Amino acid sequence: MGDRCPQPKRLHLRGGAGVHPNGDGHPPQHVEVGVRRRGARRGRHLQSRGVVRQWVCHQSGQIQVRSGMQVLFTSEDAHYSIYKMAALQGLGEEGVITVRTDSEGRMDVSHLKAQIETAVAAGCAPFMVSATAGTTVLGAFDPLPEIADVCAKYGLWLHVDAAWGGGLLFSRTYRGRLKGIERADSVTWNPHKLLAVPQQCSTLLLRHQGLLSECHSRSASYLFQRDKFYDLKYDTGDKYLQCGRRADVLKFWFMWKAKGTIGLEKHVDKIMDNIGYFVEEIQKRSCFKMVIEKPAFANICFWLIPPRLQGQQGSPDFSSQLHRVAPKVKERMMKKGSLMVTYQPLREWPNFFRFVLQNSGTSFKDMDFVLNEIESLGKDL
């Protein structure tokens, strides 16, 4: 959706369409550039456009929200690729309007409505809300039914980034956390994440039949001849941003055929069982503190509070000292070669660990090892 596209109207068409982007579930961002294959040319053109626009804006000082510009809305915890997409497509990062989240990391629908009204009053042209089903850090699920109602009211496209959380749809126990996704206009989903398909394997699913072709097809006669002897619906290369690409979905098809839907459900349920045990064990130990007491997904965010800092929560430098714990423990675990658990700050919170699980071959014993190792590596800090 570039600066030449009008504000999309909500369509009501039967059927749908989908492609498998060669990237991380966010097609406008993940265009492979410099790879020696035909599809790289379009990636270079798109990236060069973004670079030129950035240079011109800096030269002219025009990086600001302007009357009439198209804007989209996403939560403050959304994936950074939303901003990269906006820059590459010519909207500019200033075209992304941030919506606050609640205490559990979910988009605040009341603030979304207020931001839309503010943008309209400023003369902007809202066209899309990008909700998230499984945020990168906290694993939060935005309230999709309520967001869909807002999009219907204002005539906005609803995109759902389910790159991480989409795999829960295979579980009859947990799929309810994606309630409302069926109302989306588009969905991104990465089987290489929760379902552990070998990278890369990402999908873009659209409600509206034919829209990809309308947006991207150039019908180049030297590649996409119209008088071929077979059904042209199988000639799908022209409908996506790139031209030559790997058939990344094939490995997912093989996995699905091998494990079956029930096998994938068991995979998801085992991960969530392990996560539940991990949370229970954290809450039994005084040296750990959860960031979100009841996490919604397979992201467990927590602080390690070494013995020296326990009971010091009220001291003025407690936060700054706690901020230094996770990086030091991460350094030790990597040098030892025992674990790789990431950490990050978020808003006013100091650095905390983020344990994310996607391997159903792990056991409760493995969960115990992770907690014991982190506690041991940081006990003298």
N, C-alpha and C positions, 0 to 999 in steps of 0.2 A: 504494500500500500504506500506508494510514493506520493510526492507532492502533486502529481498530475491526476490522481484518483479522486473522484468525488466522494463525499461522505456516503458510505455504503448503506443501502436500504436493507431491511430485514426481508429475506426471501423465504418462501415456503415451498420448497421443492422436495419431491420424494427422492430417495436414494442419497448417495453421497459420494465422496471421492477421497482418495488418500495417496500420499507419496511417502517415500522413505528417505528423508534427508540424510546426506552423508555428514552427520555432525551430531551435536549434543541435544537435539530436540528443539532447537530454535533456528529454523531455516535461514532467516535473513542474516544471522550472524555467522554461522559456520559454513562459509564457502571456502573450499580449499583453493589456495592461491599459490601459483608457482609449481604446481604439480604438472608433469608432462602428459597431459591428456586433454582432450578437447574441451571438457567441461571447465577447465581452469580459466579459459578466456573470459567467460562471463563473470567469474569471480574477480578477475583482475579489473574488469570494467566497473563492477560494483564498488570495489574497494577504492579504486582511483577516484570515483565520483565522491565518495565520502571524504577522502583526503583533500580533494580540491575544495569541497564545500567548507571544510574546517579551516583551511587556509584563508579562503575569501572572508569568512565570518570574522576571523581574528584580525584580518587587515582592516575590515570596515567597522569592527566593533558592533556587529549586529547580532551577537549571541544573546537574545532575549525573547521573551514571549511577545508575539505581535498579534494585533487584531487580524482576524481572518485565518490564522494559522491552524492547521489540524493538530489536535492534541489527543493523547491517550492517557489512561489512568491505570496505575498498578500500585500494589502495596509497597511500603518501605522495605519489606523483607523479600521482595521479588528478586528473581535472578538478574544478574547484571547484564545479561544478553538483551534484555528489553531495551536498555539504553543504547547498546551497540546497534541493535536493529534500527532504532529511531535515527541514529546518526547516519548509518549506511543508506537508509531509505530517503534521506533528505529532509526529514522532519527536524533533526537536531535533538540532542539530549534534552534541550529546553522544552521540547514537545512532549516529554513524559512528565505527567503530574502525579506526584506521590500521594498516596493515601495512608493515613495512620493505621497501625495495627492495635489490637487489644492486648491484654496481659498475656495471652497465650500465642500471640503472633499471627492472629487471623485479621483479615482486612476489616476495618471499621466501616460498616455500610452507611452509617449516618454521616461520617466524614466523606465518604465517596459521593453521596448526594450533594453535600455542601461544596465539594470541589468541582463537581460538574456545573452546578449553578453559578459558581464564581467564574468558571471558564466561559460559560455562555454570556454572562454579563459583561465580560471583558471583550466580547466579540470573537472569541475563538470558536473553532468548529470541532467539538468532540466527536470521535468516530469509533473508539474502541475501549473496552475495559479488559485488561489482562489479569485474570485471577490465577491463583496458584493452588494446586492440590498436592501438598507436600513441599513446603519451603525448604531451601537448602540447609539452613542452620537449625531451625527449631522443628522442622517437619510439620508445620501447621497446615491445616486445610481451610482455605477461605470459605465463607458461607455461600456456596454456589447458588442455592435457590433464591436467596435474598438478592444476590448480585444479578442474577438473571432477571428478576423483577425490575430492578433498576434499569438494566439494559433495554428491556421491553418498553419501559416508560419513556426513555429518552431516544429510542431508536438506535442504540449502539450495538456494535458487534461484540459478542462475548467470546473471548479466547480463554481457554483453560490450559495453563502450563501444568500438565500432569506427568512431566518427564520422570519425576521421582515417584510420585504416589500412585500413578496409573495402574501399576501392577496389582494393587489391592483389589481391583475388579475381579481377579481370578478367585478371590476368597469369598465364600458365602458369609463368612463370619465378619469380615472387615470391609466389604465393598460399600456398605452404607455410608462410610466416611466420604465417599465421592458423590453422594446424593446431589442431584442437580446438574451433573456433568452432561446428562442427556439433552440439556437445553442449550449447550454451547454451540456456537457457529463453527469453531475450530478447536482442536485439541492437539497438543504435542504430548508424545509418550515415548519413553526410552526403555525398551525391553532390556537393554544392556545394563540397566541399573538394578532395580529390585529383582528382576527375573534372572539376572546374571548371564544374559546372552553375551558372547564375546563382542567387544567393541569393534566397530561402531554398529549400532542398530537402533535407529530412531525413526519415529513415524510422525507424520502430520496428517490428521484426519479432518475432513471438511464436511459440513452438513450439505453444502450446496453443490450439486452436480454441475460439472463443466467450468467452474470458476477458475481453476488452475490454468486451464487452457486459455480462457479469455484473458487472463492476466499475463501469461508468460509466452504463449505460443507465437512463433514468427512464421511457421509453415515454410521453412527454407526448402525449396524444391530440390536442392542438391543433397538433402539428407532425408526429408520426410515427403517422399513422393506420394501423391494422392491416388495413383493408379496401380498400387501394389496388388498382388494377387490374393493377399490374405486380409483378414478383418483388421482395419486400421485402429480399432480400439486397443489392440495389443502393442501398438507403436506409441509408447507412453513418454518417450524421451523429451518431446517438445513441450510438455506441460509443466516441467519443473525448471528451476532457475538454472541448473547446470545442464549440460548435454550428456557427455559421457560420464557414467557413474558405475560403481560397483552395485551388484544386487545384494545389498546388505540384509534385506529381509529374508533371504533364502536360508541363512543359518538359523533364524528364529523359527521358520517353518519346519526345519528339520528337528529342532528341539521340541517344538510343540507336538509334532508327530510322534517323537520318541517318548516324551513324558506324558502326553495327553493333558487335557484340561484338569483332570483330577490330580495328576502329578504336579502341575504348576500350583494348584491350590495348596497341596501339602507343603510345597516349598515355601510359599508365603506364610502359611499358618505356623510352620516350624520357626521361621524367623521371628514372628511376632511372639511366639511362646518364649523364645530365648530372651527377647527384649523385656517381656514381662518379668522374667526371673531376674534379669540384670537390674531392673528398677527396684525390685523388692530387696535385693542384696545391698544396693547403694543406700537405701533408706535405713538399713540396719547398722550402718557404720557411721560413727560420729565424724570421721575424717572427710566425708563427702557431703556435698550439698547440691541438691538438684536446682537447676535454673528454672525449669517448668516441672512442677510436682507430678503432674499427670500428663506425660507426653502423649501426643495423638498418634505417633508413628514410630518408625525405627531409628529416629534421631534421639539419642540420650545425651543431654547437655548437663554438665555438672562441674563443680569446682572440687579440687583436692585442697583441703585445708590442713596443712602440716601441723604437727603438735605445737610448734612455736607460735602459730597464729590462732589456735583454737581458744575461744573465749575472748578474743581481741576484736570482735566484730564492731565494737563501738569506738575503737580508737580512730583518730583522724587519718592515719596513714594505712589503715587496714586494706582498703581497696587497691592502693598503689602497690603494696607488698604482695597481695594476692595476684595482681596482674602479672607479676614476674614468675609465678610458680609454674604455670603450664608450659611456657617456652623452655624453662630449664628441664622439666621432666621430659618434654618431647626430645630435647637434645640428648638426654641420657638414654632414653629408650632406643633412639636411632643408633647411637654409638654402640650400645650393647647388642642391638639387633633383635630385640625381644618383641617389640610392638611398633606399630605406626598408627597412632591415634591423633587426629588433628585437633587444633584449638583455634579460637578466634575471640575477639571482643564483639559485642553487639550493643549499639546505643550506649547507655550509661554503664553497662555491665563490664567488669574487667575480664581479661582472658579466661575462658573456660574450655574444658574438653568437650568434644563432640564425637561420641562413639556411634558409628553408623554400621548397621549389619545388613548384609545381603547374601551371606553364605549359609545355606540351610544345612550344611555338613557340620556345623559347629554344635556344641553341646553346652549344658549347664556348667560342666567342668571348665570349658573354655572361658565362659563368662567369669567364673571365679578367678581364673588365671589373670585375666585383664585387670580386674579390680585389685588383686593382690600385688600385681607387678607395678601398677601406678602408685599404689600406696607405699610400696617398698622404695621405689625410685625417688619419692619426694619426702620421705619421713625426716630427713635431716635439713630440709630447706627452711 
